[in-house]
Structures are given as structure tokens and as C-alpha cells.
Amino acid sequence: MKNHNKFLNRRYLARYHPSAFLLAAQLISLLLYILLEGYPGGRTLLGAFGLLVLALVVWVISRSSKFRWAIWLLAAVAFVLSLLTALFETPSLVLWSSLLEAVLYFYAAGGLILYMMGDYRVTVDELFAAGATFTLLAWGFAYLYQVNQAWFPGSILGGADPAGQKTFLELLSLSFTNLSATGLGDIMPANSLGRVLVMLEQFTGIAYVATVVSRLIGMTIAGRKNKGNA
């Protein structure tokens, strides 16, 4: 009976709180970078988990999209390019696979924002979606930084190897730094495209907090006041 209840709980979470699964997967991937980066076979495992997260992203956005076939087609191409990149890691493959993955992550972030802005009632899944959207935007810009690095080698400086190619974790750190507008990172772009991406990401982060997050907070407070007055 307990196992049956656990199964039903998972089905309930998957159906009503898909954003929670996506947020958890994104956060778990950060832990895996700590545990696996630098170990033999670690990059392969990270790449495999990255494909799993990408599949989860596509699953979340396809649930409410009218263009499911286009999303799955784009995802299929991204999957193939990601696998080829893991095997051969040529600059052209890195560029195109990163670009496609950035498109998918931004599309997913846009879909979750529309979902959160679609009504005046704050649900638990919308709160999870707020966190998941932030990570999707961070990953999307990290892939754009990777496109920039593949297109212009040596265009991003700093980190453990100041002049060398940056790992995806380093690019993700740069992305989170700019999206949160903290400005505390040790990695910075050295070309015009990279600087423009930084400015766009900082603007996106401020706009996201000012519009989406503040709206959710305001509706949550208003809902509690209404319950108190009822």
C-alpha cells in the first residue's frame, strides 16, 4: 500500500508540479558538476545527464505548446548534435548544438513566464516555476556564451586558466553572476558579442525579478489578506 501511495504521489507531482521536477534536475546537475568534473568519464556522465535535463525541458514546454511537433523536431536535432559534440567536440558542433539548446531553454523560460502570468492565482507549481525559469534563463545564456567562445576562441577570460577555453561550469557561473546582477564573478568577456550578451542578461535578470517575481509575491500577499478578511 505504501509503494502504491508513493507511485501515486510521483504521478501527482509529475502531473501537477512538472516545474518542481525541472527545478530539481537543474539543481542536481550543479551538484554533479562538483562531484564529477575532473574525474575520468565525468564529462560523459555530465553530458548524459544534460541530455536528460534537456528531455525534461522539452517535456515541460510541450505539455502546453500548440507546436509540439516543432519542439520535438528541434529537440531531436539538438540531441543528435549534443551526442556528436560529446564524441568529437569540434568547434562547429559545439557552436550549433549550444545554439539549439539555448533556443530550447529560452523557449521553455518564455513558456513558463506565460504560464505564471496567465491568471491572478498563485499555485505551488507557479512558485516552483519561478525558480525553474531563473535556471532556464541562466542555462540559456550560458549556452550563448559557449557559442561566443566557439565562434571566437579566447573571447572569454579569467577563471583557473585565464586565457584558455572555459568549461561549461565556468560559463554557467558567469551567467548566474550576470542574471542575478551581483557582479561578483572572476570571468568576463573580452569581445563585443560577449559584452552585449552580458548586458542583455543583466537586463533580463532585472526585468524578470521586477515583473514576474514581484507580481507573484504581490498576488501571494493579496491572497493571504483576502483569506484573512474572509
C-alpha positions in Angstrom: 0.0 0.0 0.0 2.9 2.4 0.8 4.6 1.7 -2.5 1.3 2.3 -4.3 0.9 5.7 -2.5 4.5 6.6 -3.4 3.7 5.8 -7.1 0.6 7.9 -6.9 2.5 10.8 -5.3 5.1 10.7 -8.1 2.3 10.7 -10.7 0.6 13.6 -8.9 3.8 15.6 -8.8 4.5 14.9 -12.5 1.0 15.9 -13.5 0.5 19.0 -11.3 4.1 20.1 -10.4 6.3 19.5 -13.5 8.2 22.7 -12.7 9.4 21.1 -9.5 10.9 18.2 -11.4 12.7 20.6 -13.8 14.0 22.8 -11.0 15.2 19.7 -9.0 17.0 18.4 -12.1 18.7 21.7 -12.7 20.0 21.9 -9.1 21.1 18.3 -9.2 23.1 19.0 -12.3 25.1 21.6 -10.3 25.9 19.1 -7.6 27.0 16.6 -10.3 29.4 19.2 -11.7 31.1 19.4 -8.3 31.2 15.6 -7.9 32.2 14.5 -11.5 34.1 17.3 -13.1 37.8 16.4 -13.4 37.2 12.6 -12.9 37.7 10.1 -15.8 34.4 9.6 -17.5 32.9 12.5 -15.6 32.3 14.7 -18.7 30.5 11.8 -20.4 28.2 11.3 -17.4 27.6 15.1 -17.2 26.7 15.1 -20.9 24.3 12.2 -20.4 22.6 14.0 -17.5 22.5 17.1 -19.6 20.6 15.3 -22.3 18.2 14.0 -19.6 17.6 17.6 -18.4 17.1 18.7 -22.0 14.4 16.0 -22.4 12.7 17.2 -19.2 12.8 20.7 -20.6 11.1 19.6 -23.8 8.5 17.6 -21.8 7.6 20.6 -19.7 7.2 23.0 -22.6 5.4 20.5 -24.9 2.7 19.9 -22.4 1.1 23.4 -23.1 2.5 24.2 -26.5 0.5 24.1 -29.7 3.6 23.4 -31.8 4.7 20.1 -30.1 5.9 18.6 -33.4 8.2 21.6 -34.0 9.6 21.4 -30.4 10.3 17.7 -30.6 11.9 18.1 -34.0 14.2 20.9 -32.7 14.9 18.8 -29.6 15.8 15.8 -31.7 18.3 17.8 -33.7 19.7 19.2 -30.5 20.0 15.7 -29.0 21.9 14.4 -32.1 24.3 17.4 -32.1 24.9 17.1 -28.4 25.8 13.4 -28.8 28.1 14.2 -31.7 29.7 17.1 -29.6 30.3 14.7 -26.7 32.1 12.3 -29.1 34.1 14.6 -31.4 33.9 18.1 -29.7 34.7 20.1 -32.8 34.1 23.9 -32.6 31.4 23.8 -35.3 29.5 21.1 -33.4 29.8 22.9 -30.1 28.6 26.1 -31.7 25.4 24.6 -33.4 24.5 22.3 -30.5 24.9 25.1 -28.0 22.8 27.5 -30.1 19.9 25.0 -30.5 20.0 24.2 -26.8 19.9 28.0 -26.0 16.8 28.3 -28.2 15.1 25.4 -26.3 15.9 26.8 -22.9 14.7 30.3 -23.8 11.6 28.9 -25.3 10.9 26.9 -22.2 11.6 30.0 -20.0 9.1 32.0 -22.1 6.5 29.3 -21.8 6.8 29.2 -18.0 6.6 33.0 -17.8 3.4 33.0 -19.8 2.1 30.2 -17.6 2.9 32.2 -14.4 1.4 35.4 -15.9 -1.8 33.7 -17.2 -4.0 34.2 -14.2 -4.3 36.0 -10.8 -4.0 33.0 -8.6 -0.6 31.8 -7.3 -0.2 28.0 -7.2 2.5 25.9 -5.7 3.7 24.9 -9.2 4.0 28.5 -10.2 6.3 29.1 -7.3 8.4 26.2 -8.5 8.2 27.6 -12.0 9.6 30.9 -10.8 12.8 29.1 -9.7 12.9 26.9 -12.7 12.5 29.8 -15.1 15.5 31.6 -13.5 17.7 28.5 -14.0 16.4 28.1 -17.6 17.4 31.7 -18.4 20.8 31.1 -16.8 21.5 27.9 -18.8 20.3 29.6 -22.0 22.7 32.5 -21.6 25.5 30.0 -20.6 25.0 28.2 -23.9 25.1 31.6 -25.8 28.5 32.3 -24.0 29.6 28.9 -25.3 28.5 29.8 -28.8 30.6 33.0 -28.4 33.6 31.1 -27.2 33.3 28.5 -30.0 32.9 31.3 -32.6 35.7 33.5 -31.2 38.2 31.3 -29.3 39.8 33.1 -26.4 37.0 35.7 -26.2 36.2 34.9 -22.5 38.9 35.5 -19.9 39.5 34.7 -16.3 39.0 31.6 -14.1 41.5 28.9 -13.4 43.1 29.3 -16.8 42.7 33.0 -17.7 43.5 32.7 -21.4 42.2 29.2 -22.0 38.8 27.8 -23.1 36.3 28.0 -20.3 34.4 24.9 -19.1 30.6 25.0 -19.2 30.5 25.3 -15.4 32.6 28.4 -15.7 30.3 29.8 -18.3 27.3 28.9 -16.2 28.9 30.7 -13.2 29.4 33.8 -15.5 25.7 33.5 -16.5 24.3 33.3 -12.9 26.5 36.2 -11.9 25.0 38.4 -14.6 21.5 37.2 -14.4 21.4 37.9 -10.7 23.2 41.2 -11.3 25.6 40.5 -8.4 28.8 41.3 -10.5 31.0 39.1 -8.3 32.4 36.7 -10.9 36.0 36.2 -11.9 35.2 35.5 -15.6 34.5 38.2 -18.1 34.1 38.5 -21.9 36.8 40.2 -24.0 34.9 40.8 -27.2 31.9 42.9 -28.3 29.5 40.0 -28.7 30.3 38.7 -25.2 29.8 42.2 -23.7 26.5 42.6 -25.4 25.3 39.2 -24.1 26.3 40.3 -20.6 24.3 43.5 -20.9 21.3 41.6 -22.3 21.4 39.1 -19.5 21.7 41.7 -16.8 18.7 43.5 -18.3 16.8 40.2 -18.5 17.5 39.3 -14.9 16.4 42.7 -13.6 13.2 42.6 -15.8 12.4 39.1 -14.6 12.6 40.0 -10.9 10.8 43.3 -11.4 7.9 41.9 -13.4 7.4 38.2 -12.8 8.8 37.6 -9.3 7.4 40.8 -7.9 4.0 40.0 -9.4 3.9 36.5 -7.8 4.9 38.0 -4.4 2.2 40.7 -4.7 -0.5 38.2 -5.6 0.6 35.9 -2.8 0.3 38.7 -0.2 -3.0 39.8 -1.6 -4.4 36.3 -1.5 -3.4 35.9 2.2 -5.0 39.2 3.0 -8.2 38.1 1.3 -8.2 34.9 3.3 -7.7 36.8 6.5 -10.6 39.2 5.7 -12.9 36.4 4.7 
